[in-house]
């Protein structure tokens, strides 16, 4: 598996985790838990943004990886 594929796989995993955190946050009635979920969502959002930027660089530097 190439580095580009691993980064994209990590991105997909983070997006899945983000979705799960959003679901937990919406379903919970515990405010403390909602705050914890929100903090985790902020962290995953930043990581997702960073990985998306990295993927753009990888695809620019190595066009053969674009779209995989």
C-alpha positions in Angstrom: 0.0 0.0 0.0 1.4 3.4 -1.0 1.8 6.3 1.4 -1.0 8.1 -0.5 -3.4 5.2 -0.1 -2.5 5.0 3.6 -3.2 8.7 4.1 -6.5 8.4 2.3 -7.5 5.3 4.4 -6.6 7.3 7.5 -8.8 10.2 6.3 -11.7 7.8 5.7 -11.3 6.4 9.2 -11.2 9.8 10.8 -14.4 10.9 8.9 -16.1 7.8 10.2 -15.0 8.5 13.7 -16.2 12.1 13.3 -19.6 10.9 12.2 -19.8 8.5 15.2 -18.9 11.3 17.6 -21.6 13.6 16.1 -24.2 10.8 16.5 -23.2 10.3 20.2 -23.3 14.0 20.8 -26.7 14.4 19.4 -28.2 11.3 21.2 -26.7 12.1 24.6 -28.5 14.2 27.2 -25.4 14.5 29.4 -23.9 18.0 28.9 -20.5 16.9 30.1 -20.4 14.1 27.5 -21.6 16.5 24.8 -18.7 18.9 25.6 -16.2 16.0 25.5 -17.7 15.0 22.1 -17.4 18.5 20.8 -13.8 18.8 21.8 -13.1 15.5 20.1 -15.0 16.7 17.0 -12.8 19.9 16.9 -9.7 17.7 17.1 -10.8 15.4 14.3 -11.9 18.3 12.2 -8.4 19.8 12.4 -6.8 16.4 11.6 -9.2 15.9 8.6 -8.3 19.4 7.3 -4.6 18.6 7.6 -4.9 15.3 5.9 -6.9 16.7 3.1 -4.2 19.3 2.5 -1.6 16.5 2.6 -3.5 14.5 0.0 -3.6 17.5 -2.3 0.1 17.8 -2.0 0.7 14.1 -2.6 -1.6 14.2 -5.7 0.1 17.3 -7.0 3.6 15.8 -6.6 2.6 12.4 -7.7 -0.3 12.7 -10.3 -0.6 8.9 -10.7 -2.1 8.7 -7.2 -4.9 11.2 -8.0 -8.3 9.7 -7.6 -7.3 6.6 -5.7 
